[in-house]
Amino acid sequence: RGLKCRHCRHLPRPRKGPTTTSKRAARGVVPPRTMFGFLRRNSNSSSMDGGGEAPRPLQLLAIAADKDAADWASLMEEVSLEDGRAIQVTQCAWDDIMVSAEPKSSVPIVVHLRKSKAHPKRPTTIKPDFCLVRNEVSVPGKDFRNQMLGLMFAGVESVNSFSSIYSFCEKAVIQAELFKIARKCGLDENGDEVFPMMDQQYFASYAEMMYSQSFPAVVKIGSAHAGYGKMRITDHHQMEDFRTCLAMTKGSGDSSSAYCCAEPFIEGDYDLRIQKIGSHYRVFKRTSVSGAWKTNTGSAHLEHLELTPKYKRWADEAAEMFGGLDILTVDAIHESSTGREYILEVNGTSSGLAPDVAAEDNLHIRDLVVEKMNARFCHGPGAAVPQVLVGGEGKAAEEQVGGPAPGAAEEGAMPAASAPPPATVSSAESF
């Protein structure tokens, strides 16, 4: 306005035009400020400059913190995506992460880690592109669904899918889906169930509990795993005692107690576990050597069985649950008196691996993750097309991602793996 400076009495020098930042903002180059703007410089490094540098590695968040968990950073060192991008792994537990999400930002997800396998004594911050989940998100006394919801909110994909993991948090939801499969499959030519489920009752709380099946019975409280929350009841007197104990539990919402399921007890001489990882199958026969009535807990003798069409059908039907399961195990029991087999439950992304073949099965999981990441980042909508390939020009895509899963069968064949010698499993937590 032509006003003089009160200090030097000189007219201020007129501005020649907008600053460089203003010009870039006017052209739309500078994005608006967001709560994660301090990470924008790193997020823009994913695109390659004219110098021909390799693209930014994709961040894989592996939630696997069991004592027998594989080292996923080492397993991913030898593989890359079809476009040459490497996979950088951060491995931690559910209780180590804090999640913030802003889906429409240039940095849609930020995960703060209290500690990780690579940095056990200091916190770090990452922006995961993909997740591998090998731990339960909800266990007795701990519930990390809020962290998982943040990853879902940001649109991060995972193995297994977050939607299926969320459904697996409630046993009643799992059993409802299994009964739905049993009704769909119907009966075979002999009048037997194709997908044989045990008779089971559900009670929303202790107030509705009126058991009408045979004794002895097994009651299961809520959604506990690995033998927790399960009791064997011999008669109606013990059932009444259990009902009074159930009344002391805490239910969800306005429920007066936790829900429970009850079913007739079956005397089984061994358990069956049908495992499916991608297109690779295994069948195990598990015989308890501890003498416990919970045959899937304690020490057990483990044998490998041949994959039959019946067992493959069970696994394939279960793999359609909740939009599709990439990793699953079907647990069944063989009744000693009649020789019939009943499906007990289905386990999802946290399914344990047999110790004698765990190293090989972890490679199948690795190849499955790479396959999913290729579909998402190399062939999916908005996939980037880098200019530089790290793996070499003459290397085929099948070689970079490991090709088909080892032991996978061709179409129409039964993909049975070579049977290693029997193993002894010491606890249900590891298998």
SVG drawing of the C-alpha trace seen along z (x, -y; Angstrom):
<svg xmlns="http://www.w3.org/2000/svg" viewBox="-34 -7 55 107">
<polyline fill="none" stroke="black" stroke-width="0.4" points="0.0,0.0 3.0,-2.3 3.5,-2.5 7.0,-3.2 8.8,-0.9 8.8,-2.4 12.4,-1.4 14.2,-2.4 11.6,-4.7 12.0,-2.9 9.3,-1.6 9.0,2.2 10.3,4.0 7.4,5.3 7.0,9.1 7.6,10.3 5.3,13.2 4.3,16.3 6.9,18.4 8.1,21.7 6.0,23.6 2.9,21.5 3.5,22.1 3.8,25.9 0.6,25.8 -1.2,23.9 -0.2,26.6 -1.4,29.3 2.1,30.7 2.1,30.2 -0.7,32.3 -2.7,30.8 -1.4,31.1 -2.6,34.2 -2.0,35.8 0.7,38.0 2.4,35.3 5.7,35.9 5.9,39.3 5.2,38.0 8.9,37.8 9.3,41.5 6.0,42.4 7.1,40.6 10.3,42.6 8.2,45.5 8.4,44.0 11.7,44.3 13.6,41.3 15.4,40.9 18.6,42.4 17.2,45.9 17.3,46.9 15.4,49.9 11.9,49.2 11.0,49.0 10.6,52.5 7.1,53.4 6.5,53.6 5.2,56.9 3.9,56.9 4.2,60.4 2.2,60.9 3.9,64.0 5.4,64.1 5.0,67.6 8.0,69.4 8.2,71.6 7.4,68.8 9.4,68.8 11.8,66.0 9.8,64.4 12.5,61.8 14.9,64.7 12.3,66.6 11.5,63.5 15.1,62.7 15.3,65.0 12.0,63.9 10.7,60.8 7.6,59.7 7.2,60.2 8.1,56.6 11.4,56.9 10.4,55.2 11.8,56.8 9.8,57.6 10.9,56.0 9.5,57.8 8.7,56.5 7.8,59.2 6.1,58.6 3.1,59.5 -0.3,58.0 0.4,56.3 3.4,54.5 1.6,52.4 -0.3,49.1 -2.3,48.3 -3.4,44.9 -5.3,44.8 -6.4,42.1 -7.5,43.9 -7.7,40.8 -4.3,39.6 -1.1,40.2 0.0,42.2 -3.2,44.2 -1.7,46.3 1.0,45.8 1.9,48.6 4.0,47.7 5.9,50.7 6.9,50.8 9.3,53.5 9.8,56.0 12.0,59.1 14.6,56.9 14.5,54.2 13.6,55.8 14.7,52.8 13.5,49.8 10.3,48.5 10.0,48.1 7.4,46.8 6.4,48.6 3.8,48.2 2.7,51.8 1.6,52.7 0.5,56.2 0.1,58.4 0.7,62.0 -1.2,63.0 -0.1,66.2 -1.4,65.3 -4.9,65.2 -6.2,61.7 -8.4,62.6 -7.4,64.9 -8.5,65.3 -7.6,62.1 -6.4,60.2 -8.3,58.8 -6.5,56.9 -9.3,56.5 -9.0,52.7 -5.5,52.9 -6.8,55.2 -9.7,52.8 -7.2,50.0 -5.5,52.1 -8.8,53.0 -9.8,49.3 -6.8,48.4 -7.5,51.1 -4.5,53.2 -4.9,56.8 -3.7,59.9 -3.3,63.7 -5.8,64.8 -8.2,62.0 -9.0,59.7 -12.7,60.2 -12.3,64.0 -10.0,63.4 -12.6,61.2 -15.3,63.9 -13.0,66.5 -13.0,64.4 -16.3,66.1 -16.7,69.9 -20.4,69.6 -20.0,67.8 -17.6,70.5 -19.9,73.4 -22.9,71.6 -21.0,71.5 -20.0,75.2 -23.6,76.2 -24.5,74.2 -21.9,76.2 -23.3,79.5 -26.8,78.6 -25.6,77.6 -23.6,80.8 -26.4,83.1 -26.2,86.9 -24.2,89.3 -25.6,92.4 -25.4,94.4 -27.4,91.8 -24.4,90.5 -23.6,86.9 -21.0,85.6 -19.8,83.0 -20.5,84.8 -21.1,82.4 -21.7,83.4 -25.0,82.6 -24.6,79.3 -26.6,76.9 -26.1,73.2 -27.1,71.2 -26.9,67.4 -26.3,67.4 -26.7,69.5 -30.4,68.5 -31.3,70.3 -29.3,73.4 -31.5,76.5 -29.3,79.4 -31.3,82.1 -28.7,84.3 -27.1,87.5 -24.5,87.7 -21.6,87.6 -21.4,84.2 -18.8,81.5 -19.5,77.8 -17.4,75.0 -17.5,71.5 -17.3,68.6 -14.5,68.6 -11.6,70.1 -8.8,72.1 -6.4,74.9 -8.5,76.7 -9.4,73.7 -12.9,73.2 -14.0,76.8 -15.3,79.3 -16.6,82.9 -19.9,83.3 -21.0,86.8 -24.7,86.2 -27.3,83.5 -26.1,82.8 -22.7,81.7 -24.5,79.8 -26.4,77.8 -23.1,77.0 -21.5,75.9 -24.6,73.7 -24.0,71.8 -20.4,71.3 -21.3,70.0 -23.5,67.4 -20.3,65.9 -18.7,65.2 -18.9,61.9 -20.9,61.8 -20.8,59.2 -23.2,56.3 -26.2,56.8 -25.8,60.6 -26.0,61.9 -23.1,64.3 -20.9,65.7 -22.5,67.9 -21.7,71.6 -22.1,74.7 -22.8,78.2 -22.5,81.5 -22.4,85.3 -19.0,86.6 -17.5,89.0 -15.0,91.5 -12.4,91.3 -9.3,93.4 -7.6,90.7 -8.0,87.3 -7.7,86.2 -6.3,82.9 -6.7,82.0 -4.4,79.1 -4.7,76.8 -2.2,74.1 -3.1,72.6 -3.3,75.6 -1.2,77.9 -2.8,80.5 -1.7,82.7 -3.6,85.2 -2.4,86.1 -3.5,88.8 -3.1,87.6 -3.1,90.2 -3.0,88.9 -0.3,90.5 -1.1,88.3 -4.4,90.0 -6.3,86.8 -9.9,86.8 -9.0,83.7 -7.2,85.6 -5.9,82.4 -4.0,81.3 -0.9,82.7 1.6,85.1 0.4,86.9 1.8,89.3 1.6,87.9 1.3,89.8 0.9,88.7 -2.0,90.2 -2.9,90.3 -5.2,87.5 -8.5,89.2 -11.3,87.5 -13.4,87.3 -10.8,85.4 -10.0,83.1 -13.8,82.4 -13.9,81.4 -10.9,79.0 -12.2,77.5 -15.7,76.9 -14.2,75.2 -11.9,73.1 -15.0,71.3 -15.9,70.0 -16.1,66.2 -15.1,65.3 -12.2,67.8 -9.5,69.1 -5.9,69.4 -4.6,71.2 -6.9,73.6 -7.1,76.9 -10.1,79.1 -10.1,81.1 -12.2,84.3 -12.5,87.2 -12.7,90.9 -15.3,92.6 -13.9,95.8 -17.2,97.7 -18.7,97.0 -15.7,96.1 -17.5,92.9 -15.8,89.6 -17.2,86.2 -15.9,82.8 -15.2,80.9 -14.0,77.5 -12.0,75.5 -9.0,73.4 -7.9,70.4 -4.8,68.3 -3.2,69.3 -3.3,73.0 -0.3,74.7 2.2,76.7 3.5,80.2 7.1,79.9 8.6,82.4 7.3,80.5 7.0,77.0 10.0,75.7 8.5,77.0 5.0,75.7 6.4,72.2 7.8,72.2 4.3,72.9 2.9,70.0 5.7,67.8 4.8,68.7 1.2,68.1 1.9,64.6 4.1,63.7 1.3,64.9 -1.2,62.7 1.1,59.7 1.8,60.2 -2.0,60.3 -2.4,57.1 0.6,55.0 1.6,56.3 -1.7,57.2 -4.4,55.5 -6.0,52.1 -3.5,49.3 -0.5,51.5 2.8,49.7 5.0,50.6 8.6,50.1 11.3,49.4 14.0,51.6 13.8,55.3 16.0,56.6 15.8,60.3 17.3,60.0 15.8,59.9 15.9,63.5 14.3,64.7 10.8,65.9 8.0,64.8 7.5,68.3 11.1,68.5 10.9,65.1 7.8,66.1 8.8,69.7 6.5,71.2 3.6,73.4 3.6,74.5 5.9,77.6 3.8,80.7 0.8,79.1 -1.2,81.4 -2.1,81.0 -5.8,80.5 -7.8,83.7 -5.1,85.4 -4.8,85.9 -1.8,83.8 -0.4,86.0 2.9,85.1 5.6,87.7 5.1,89.1 7.9,88.3 8.4,90.6 5.9,90.3 6.5,87.4 5.5,86.7 3.9,83.3 4.4,82.1 1.6,79.6 -1.5,78.3 -0.1,74.8 2.4,75.7 0.0,77.9"/>
</svg>
